Amino acid sequence: MLEDILKLHLRTLGSPEICVAILDGVVDQSHDCFNGADLTRLSSLVQGKASLDSNMSIHGTHVASVIFGQPGSTVVGIAPRCRGVIIPVFSDQRRSASQLDLARGIEQAINAGAHIINISGGQLTDFGEAEGWLENAVRLCEEQNVLLICAAGNDGCECLHVPAALPAVLAVGAMDATGIPMDFSNWGEAYQSQGILALGENILGAKPGGGTQFLNGTSFATPVVSGVAALLLSLQQDLDGSPDPQRIRQVLLQSALPCDVDIPEGVKRCLAGKLNVTGAMNLLSGGKMTNELRTTNGVIASGCGCGGALNEDLSGRDSPLMAAVSDNVAAAADISLQNKSVQVAPQQSSFVQPSQSIAMSNPSANLVTPSQAPSELADKQLVYVIGTLGYDFGSEARRDSFKQAMAPLPAPPGTLLPPGTLLPPNPHDARQMVQHLTEQLSEARSLIWTLNIELNPVYAIEPKGPFGHEVYAHFRDLLNGQIQLEDDPDFVQRVSIPGILTGKTIKLFSGQVVPVIELQSPRGVAGWAINGLIARAIQVVEHAAETLRRSDREPPSPARIREALENFLNRVYYDLRNLGTTSQDRALNFSVTNITGSVVAFGQALAEGKELDSISVEKSPICRLDSDCWDVKLKFFDPENNQRAYRVFRYTVDVSDITPVSLGEVKSWTQAF
């Protein structure tokens, strides 16, 4: 494999147009091996600098150096000329990350233009199942043609980690220098079709604070594959003009070689096969590279002081991967430039953990458990998210200060308490908090307001600017709407929050860290009540009364309309839930919150006796200058006759501004199967 990587280096050291994102611990970018590397660290929930003695910083720095170490330094990476994005997800204080945190990082990487995302970690699961957050993020990678490469795990069993076991991911196991699967490397059914083995023993990498070390694990086999994939993408771009990450995934799997092993479970432990760089190169180019590589290899062997190293069999050498690359990459860089090919947690845990094996004496030990916008918004990360409004105190002292300031409230009617009984102040009681804020709205500034999805805080909301007082008043009213009975006309089922991610984080009372959204005004902040939506939908159905009579079809009852709308809202909120950071997710969320288009679609579809089949969001082919337009499509079917054509409704949403806006009228047509 080492010889193959060196051959690939003769063609390219990576293109600066190819971006690889690393989701890992904090990386010590001051290490000399990164001098000259195009690396950008994005703001995440993990703050601070790399620690010299922390496993997470050691892990992240090592992984990054395997890909991005620069020629002439102590560690030469596999794809040193590619662009890198560093998104810390494992902190030195907390050795694991939730699946929600990992999903955030994946979406950040996609928004940053990553072609490849390297995740040297995972969570051990029963059957390769994942939470909806992570499933949606992985699905988004496939939709956006981003290659997700993840470690298979170091449990040494027939067991699955996520995200490695999720569809469309390329899982990576570890083998030794002779091509034998390492004892600690996981295997499992999902990995048989979407996993490959790469060298995961004695991998040279950078150490925080300076120096190098050798580490074992699927964590360090993963960046080997990511680096090779980045080089293949660079080569593909040179050959075809455009990179196709999913094609590279297919090529790597199709070209994988079987293991020559005589051990129990040997075939399964080999996954889909061993990394075959030369085979992938030939498959990618249709076999056109073989003669070119032989010619170039001969030139280097005779034209540099490599001593014919490129022609020897490196598969059994004790030299670690990056050491072998370091011996030859300078010469490869010279030739490439001349050829102008360089274009300058345990099983029940809900946490994702780095997948490494640090102890050299015991390789099986797993020591770490752990779109286009207006110019003023061009560098901002917009968010449009739906959920429920909540509040937090951050500390016991802040909570107690509210308890002391709040007045007791009379017991509500209908309780077993005697009339006139006063309830002691309880800051966690939303009813009491609404009353307190009604009397002293300024107290709202001392709360941490949160946007929650299924009781899980995903953002903290921070009003800013001269309209902050109005935003807090709006929050109080929305909170009051949420605590009403469901049949109350003022009951608020969901809220929508448009804002800008600040890059800051805040720690909640529970210890959870969440990103902060900035709100500049109450514009776009809205709550919706299902009762009001039903009334609007009934009006639409009434407009179709003549059609209903002509077809002898009874109009749907208010109860039927309510059920249909609730199903739609719950479908988006639970099944398609998202963090509201990508353009398509903001369009989807706005289509639910600003439901004018959806009500029209539902009213007409219900009048025809149809049921919702699917919701999709596609980039609109027609859009205004400096806008970001997406088509939301609702497809309905006839439950009484599934042979009838679908009815499709489409409306367009522009998400280029902080608050999205719908464009034009709702369009509809029939669509055959």
N, C-alpha and C positions, 0 to 999 in steps of 0.2 A: 504494500500500500504506500509506503514511503516513496518508493521509486516512482509510482504513479503520480503522486502529488508533485514531485519534482518535475516530472514531464509536463504537468499542467502549468507549473510556474514558467515553463519556457514559452508558453503562449500568453499568459496573463498573470499579473499579481493582483488583479481585481480592478474594477472600474469604479471611479468616484461617484458614478451615477447609480451604482447598486448600493442599497442601504440594508444593513443588518442591525436589528435591534436586539439588545441583550437585556432580559429581565432577570435580575439576579441581585446579589448584594452590592453595596457601594463599591465602586471601582476607584482605586488609587491612580488617577490619571496623571499624577506627577511622576510616576515611575518612568525611568529613562526609555523603556521599550515603547512607550506611547508618544515619544517626541516626534512630531511630524504627522501623527495619526489624525484623521478627521473624525474626532469623537465629540459628540454633544450629549451632555447629561440633561435629561428632562426632569422637571419638578414632579415629585411623586409624594406618596404618603411617608416615604422614608427620607428623612432629612439628615444633614450633617456630613462630615468627611469620613473617609475610610479610616478604620482603626487598625493599628499595626498588629494587634494580637487577637482580633475577632475572627471567628470562623467564617462569618458572612462576608466580611471584607476580603478575607483570604480567598474565599470561594469566588466572589465576583471578579476580583482582579485577575485571578488565574484564568478563568473562563474567557475574559475579554482579551487577555494577552495571547491566547491560543489563536484567536482570529486576527487581532489587530496589531500584534507586536511588529515593530518596524524593522526593515533590513538594516543590518549593521549594529543592532542593539543586542542586549543579552538574551532576548527572546524574540524570535522572528515568527510572526503569525502566518497563518495560511493565506489570508486575504488582506494583506496590509494596505492595499490601495483603495479598498472599499470604504464607504462612509459608514460610520457607526453611531448608533443612538443607544445611550445607556439609561435604563429606567430601573432604578432600585426598587425592589419589592420585598427583599429580605433585609431586615435591619439588624444591627449589631446587638440591640437590646432584645429583639424578638426574633427568634430563629425560624419563624414560619410566617406565612401569609395566608389570609383567607382566600377562598376561590373568588370572592367578590373583588378583592384587591388585585388578584392576578388578572381578572377580566378587565379591570380598569387599565392595567398596564398594557394588555394586548390592544385595547382600543386606542390608547395613547400612541403605541407603536404604529398602528395602521394610519392614524391621523398624521403622524410624522413622516409618512411616505416609505415605511419599511417594506422591503421585498421579502425579507426573511426575519423571523423572530426566533431567537434561541432561548429556550427555557430549560436550564439544567436543574430541574426540580420537579416535584410532583407530590401527589397525595395518594397513598395506598387505599384502594377501594375493594369492595367485594366483587363487583362485576364490571368495573370500568365505568361506573355511573358518575355523573357530575351534576352540580347545581345548575339551575337555569342560566345564571349569570355567565358561567364559564362556557356552557354549551352555546349560548348565543354569540359569545366573543369568538369562539372557534369557528362557528358557522360564518361569522362575518369575515374571517380570514379567507375562507373558501370563496365567498362571494366577491371579495375584493382582490382575489388572486394573490394572496400573501401566504408564503410557505411557513408553517409553524413546525419547528423541529424541537422535540422534547425528549428528556431522559426517560428511559424505561424503568429506572429504579434499581436500587442495590439491596434488595431483600433476599436475593438468592432463591427465589421460589417461582412457581407458576402462578403469578399474581400480576395485577395490572395497576398502573398509576394513571391518574389523570393530571394533566391533559393528554399524556402520551397515548392513551388508549382510545381517545375520541376520534371519530371519523375525520378524514382529511389531514390529520396530523402525521408527521413522519417521526416514528419512535426510534430511539437509538439505544442499543445495548452495547456492552463492552466486551472486547476480546483482547487476548494477549498478542505478543509480537509474532507468534506462530499461527495465529488465526483461530485459536481455541477460545470458545466463550469463557469469560471469567466466571468464577464460582459465584460471585455476588450479583451477577447481572440477571435481571428478571426475564421471564419469558411468559407467554400466555397466548390465547387464541387470537386476540385482536392484533398482537404483534406479528403473527405469522404472515399477515398480508400487508402490514404497514410499518414494519420495523426492520432495521438493518443493524449489523454489528460494525463497530469501528474500534480502532485502537483506543483502549481505555486504561492502559498500564504504563506507569512511568512517564506521564505526560509532563513535559517541562513547561513551567509557566512563571509569571511574575509574582513577586511577593510584595505586599504593601510595605512601603518604606524603603524599598530597594532590595535587590537580590532576587534569586530564583529558587524554585523547589520543584520536586517531582511528586505528582499526586496521581492516585488511581480513582476510577469510578466512572459510572455512566455519565456523571456530570461533565467529565472532561473528554469523553468520547463524543458528546453532543456537539461542542464547538468545532470538533474536527469535521463532522459532517456539515455543519453550518458553513464553515470556511470553504469546504469543497463546493458546496451548493452555490456560494457567492461567486466563486471562480467560474463555475459552469454558467451561471447567469451572465457574468461578464463576457464570457466567450459566446454565449448565445446572442447577446446584444451585438457583438462584433459580427456574427454570422448573419443574423436575421434582422437586426435593427431594433428589436424590442425584446425585453426579457419576459419570460413566462414562467414564474415560480412553480406553478402546479405541473407544468411540463417537466421541470427539473426533478420534482418529486417522483414523477412517473419514471423518468429515465434512471434515477438512482435505484428504484425498486426493481425495475426490469433488468438492470445490468448486474444486480447483486449475485455473488458467487456462493455456491453451497459450501458448507463447512465439511472438512475432512476429519470427522470426529468419531470416536468409538467409545462413547460414554452414554449412560442412561439419559434419556430425554435429549440426546444430542441434536437430533434434527429440529426439535421444537426450540431448543435453546439457541439455535442459530438464527431464529426469527425468519425473515424472508431471505436472508443471506448476508454475506460480508460486503462491505463497501468495496466497489470495483471502479476506481476512478477512470482508468483507461477505457473500460467497457462503456462507462457513462459518456465519456468524451466521444467515442466512436458512434454510439447510439444517437447522441445529440446531433452529430454532424453527418449522419448517414454513412459512416465509414470513411469519410474523406480525410480524416486527420492522421491515419496510420502512417502513410508514407512521409507526410510532413513532419511528424514527430521523430521518425527515424532519422531524417535528414538533419533536423535541428539538433537532435541528440548527438549526432556525429560531429557537428560543428562545435558544440560545446565541449565534447570530450577531447577534441584536438586543439581547441582554441582557448582553453582556460586552464588554470592550475588545479582542476578538480581531480586529477589522477584517475579519470574514468569512473568516478563514483556513481555516475548516473547509470552505468551499465551493470553494476553488481547487484546481486540479489540481496535486498535489504530486509526481506521478510523475517529472517532469523537473527538479525543483529540485536544486540543488547541496547544499542543507542536509542534513546527516547525519540519520539516523533519530532518535536520541534528542534532538537539538537541536530538531527539529520537535515532538516530544512535549513537551519542556520548555516550549515556548512556550504550550501550550494545556492542560496537564494540571491546573494549579491551578483553572482555570475548570471543567474537566470534573469535578474533585473536588467543587467547590461544588454543581454541579447534581446530581451523583450522590448527594450526601448529602441534598439536598433531596428527591430522588426515593426516598430510602431504599433504593437498590440496592446500596450498599456496606455489607457486613455486618461492618464493622470486622474407526629403525627401519626401517629399510630393509625391503625385501621379504622377506628371509629372517629378519628379526628376530622374536623372540617378545615384542615390547614394544608397548604401546599408547602413542601419542604425541599430544599436543595438535595440533589442526588449525587453524593460523592462518597469516596472512600479515602480518607486522608492517611491512615496509618499504612506506611509502606510495608511493615512487617506482617500486617494482617489485612490484605486487600479486601476481604469480605466485610470488614467492619464499617458500619455507616455511622460515623461519629457526629454527623450533623443531623439532628432531628428537627429538624426544624419544620375643502371647497372654495370656492372663490368668494370673497366678501368685499364690502365697501372698504376703502383704504384705511379708515380709522379703526377698523376691526380686523385688518389683515393679519395682525400678529396675535390676535386673541383667540382663545378656545371658547367658543360659544356652547352654551348648555340650554336645552329645553327639555325638562324632565317632568313626569307626572308621578304623583304619589299622594301621601298624606302629610299634613303639617304636624310637626312636633316641636318640643322644646326640651332643653337640657340645661343642667346647672354647671357641669364641669368639675365641681368639687363639693364636698360636704359643707364647707364654710359658706359657699354661695347659696346652697340649698337652705341652710339654716337661717341665713339672712332674710330670705323670702318668707320663711315660716314665721319669723318674728315680726315681719312687717305686715303680714296678711291678717285680716280680721276674720273671726269665726263666722260661719254661715249657718242660717237656719236649716234644719233637716228638710230635705225635699218632701213634697206630699207623697202619700202612698207608702211611706216606710212604717216600720213598727215602732219607731221612736215616738215618745210623747210630743204633742204639739209644743212648739216653742223651743225644742231642744236645739242647742247650738253645737255644730260640728267643729272640732278643733281644726285649726289651719293645717292644710295638707298641700304643700306646693306641687305634688304629683297629681292632684285632682284637677283635671282640665277645667271643670266647672268653676272651682274656686279660683283658678288662675285667671280665667276670663273675667270674673267679677273684680279681681284685684287690678287687672290691667284696665278695666273700664274706669276705675277710680283713679288709677295712677299709671297712665300710659307710658310715662318715662321709664318705668320699671322694665318695659319690654327690651330696652337696650342692654340690660344686665343678663338677659337670657341668651342661651345659644339656640337659635332657631334651626330646626333640622327638616330636611325633606326625607321622608321614610318610605320605603317600599316593603310591604309585608312586615311592618314593625321593625325593619332593619334600617337604621339611619345610614344614608348613602352620601349626603351632603350637609354641610352647615351653611346657613344663608346669612349673609352680612349686608344689610342695607347701608348704602353710602350716599353721600351728597345731600343737597338741600331738601330732598323729598323723603329722607329717611323716616321722618315722623309719620308721613302718610303710609309708608310701607308697613310700619309697625301697627298702625291702626287697622290696616287691611289684614295683617296676620291675625290680629285679635279676632276680627270678625269671621275669618275663615275657620279659626280654631273653634269659635262658638258654633259655626254651622256644622262642624264635624261631630259635635257632641249631641246634636238634636236627634230625635227619633226618626227612623227612616221614612215614616209617612208624613213627617213635618215638611211643609213647603220650603222651609229654609235649610233643610238638611243638605250638607255638602258631602258628596261621596269622595271626590278626588280634587286635588289642586294641581295647577301647572305653575312652574317656576322657570322663567327665562332669565338668563344671567351670563356672567363671564367667570370662568375658572381663574382664580387669582394666583394659583401656584402655592398658596398657603394651606396649612392644615391646622386642625384644632383637635385637642383631646377631650373626649366626652367623659361624663361621670363614670361610665363603665370601663374606661381605659381605651376604648376604641378610638382610632384616629381617622378622621374623615377630611376630605378636601373642602375648601371654602369657596362658595359661589358669591360673587358680588352682585347686588341689585342696585341700580341707580335710580329707579323710580318704580311705582306700582304698576306701570304700564305692562300689560301682558300677564301679570299675576292674576290668576283666575281660579275660581272653584266652580264645579258644576253639580247641579242637583238633578238626579234622575227624573224627578217629578216634572221639572220644567221641560226636560228633553222629551218626555212622553207627550206632553201637551203639544209641543211643536210637531212631533211625528204624527199625531192624530190629525192636525191641520193638513199635513201633506196627504194623508190617506183620504181625507174628505175631498180634496181636489180631484182625486181619482175615482170619485163615487160613480160617475157616469160609466166609466170603463168597467167598474166592478159590476154594475147592474147589467151591462150588455153581455158580460161573460158569465152571468149568473153565479158569480163568486161572492160569498159573504165577506164583507170587510173585516179585517182582524179586530179583535176586541182590545180595549186598553190593556188588559192583562197580557195578551199576546204581544202587544207592542212593547210593553215593559220588559217582558222576558227576552225579546230579541235584542233590545238595546243593552240590557244588562249583560247578555252573552257577549255582545261585541266589546263592551267596555272591559269586561273581565278577560276576554281573549287577549286584548292588548296588554292589560295590566299584569296578568299572571303568565300567560303563555309567551307573549312577545315582549316581556318587560326588558327594559334597557336603561342605560345610564344617560341617554340623551345627549351624547357628545358627538356622534357622527351625524352627517347631514341627513342621511336617510332615517335615522332614529328620531331626529328632531322633527322631520316631516311627518313621521308616523304618529308621534306624540301630539303634535299640533292637530292632526286630523281627528284625534279623539277629543282633545280638550275644546277646540274650536269646531264644534261638531256640526256646523251648518251643512256642510257637504255630506256628512255621514247620515244626518237626519233625512235629507232629501233622498239619498240612495235607499235608506232603510224604508222610508215611507212608500216609495214606488215599488220596491221589491216585495214588501209585505202585501201591498195591494194586489200583486200578482201571485201571492201565495208562495213565495220563494224563501229559502233559508240561506244564511251566510255560509259560504264554502271556504273562502280564503281571503287574506289581506296581503297585499304586496306593495312594495315601494320601489320604483324604478327611476333612474335619472331621466329627467324630461329632455327630449331632443330639441325642444324649442324653449328659449329662455331670454330674458332681457339682459342687456349689458350689465356686467358687475353683479349679477344675481346668481343664485344657486337654487335651481328649480328641480322639484321631484314630483313625480306622478304617483298618487296613492290610488290603488285599484282595489275595489271591493267586488268579489265575484260571488254570485248567488246561484243556487240550483233549485230545482223543483223536487221536493221530497216525495211527491205523489207519482212522478214519472221521471226517472233518472235518465231517460233517453232524450229529454228535451234539452234544447241549447241553454247554455249559461246566460245569465244577464250580468253584464259587466258595467260598473260605474267607475268613472275616473274623475278626479279633480287634482289640480296642481297646486303645490305649496312652494313658496319661495322662502328659504331659510337663511338667506344671506345676512339678515339683520338680527339683532338680539331677539326681537319678537317676530316670529314667522308670520306670513300673510298668505291667504289663499288667492289664486289668480283665476279669473274667468268663471264660467259656469260649469256645473257638473255635467259631464258627458256620459252617455250610456249607449250600449249596443249589445246585440246578442252574439254569442261565440259558440261555435260548434265544438264537440269533443275533440 
